[in-house]
Amino acid sequence: MEECSEKVEIYGPTDFSSKCGIIPFGVRGLSSHDVALFLDNFGIMVRSGFHCAQPLHELLKLDSSARASFYVYNTQEEVDRFVQVLEEIGQF
C-alpha cells in the first residue's frame, strides 16, 4: 500500500508503470461508501465495496475499498479534479 497523503492510501503495486487505469484506494477514518458519496457530490463517480475481491480485502485487513477507473475518455482536467477533491477529503 502506498500513502498519497497522511490519510489517502493506494492499494496494490507501488510501481505505477505496471498499473492499468484502475486505482483502488482508501481514506483512513472513512468507509469507502462515505468516500464514494462525498466524491459523487462533486460529480466524480467511483465504485466502493469489495469489487469481487473479498478474499484480497480480508488478506489486506480492509473492510472495503473505493476504486477509481481511468481510461481514454477521461480528460486531464477530470483527473486533476479527482485528485483535488480526494486531497480535500483527506484533510477532514
N, C-alpha and C positions, 0 to 999 in steps of 0.2 A: 504494500500500500504506500502510495506517495502522498505526502502532505503538501497541499497547494497553498494553504494559509494556516493559521492556527486552528481553524475548525473544519476546513474542507479537505476531505481525503479522496483520492482517486484509487480505486481498487484495481488490481491486476498488474501486469508488467509495467515497469517504470521506464522501459525503453520505448518511447513513443513512436520510433521508426517502425516498430513491429506491430503497432496497433492499427486497427481499421477505424472507421468513424464512430464506433460505439464506445462510449466512455461511462462506465459505472462509477458512481461516487456517492459520498455521504457527507452530511454536515453534522458534526458532533452536537449532541444535545437535542437534535430534531429527528423525528421519524422521516423516512423517505416520502411518506404520503404528505406530510406537512411541507416538505421542501417542494414537492410537485405542485401543491396547491398555491404556495407562495409564488413560484415561477409562473404558474398559469395566470395569476393576477396581473402579470406583466406581458401576457401574450406569448410566453415561452412554454412549449409543450415538452415534457419529459415523461418517461414511464417510471412507476415506482412499484416495488414488490420484490418477488423472487426471480422473475424473468426466466422461468423454467430451470432454475439453477439452485433450488433449495438446498441440496447437499453441499454445494460450494459455500452458500451463505452460512450453513451450520459449521463447516470447517473453518471459515474465517471469523466465526462467532458474531455474525451480523444478523440483526432482526430482519432487515430488508435493505435494499439499496435503491437509489434513483439512477436512471440511465438516460443520458443524452445521446442522440444519434445524429450524426452529421453526414451529409452527402453532397453531391454536386449541386443540388437545388438550394443549398444554404449559401447565403451571402456572407462576406466577411463582417458586415455590419451586424448581422444576426448573431454570429459567433461572439463578436465583441460585446454585444448587449447581454448575451447569456453570461459571459464571464463577469461583467459589471454587476448584474443582479445577483449572481452567485456570491460575489465578494460582499455585497450588501447583506445578504442572508448570514454570512459568516460573522458579521460584526454584531449580530444580536446576541 
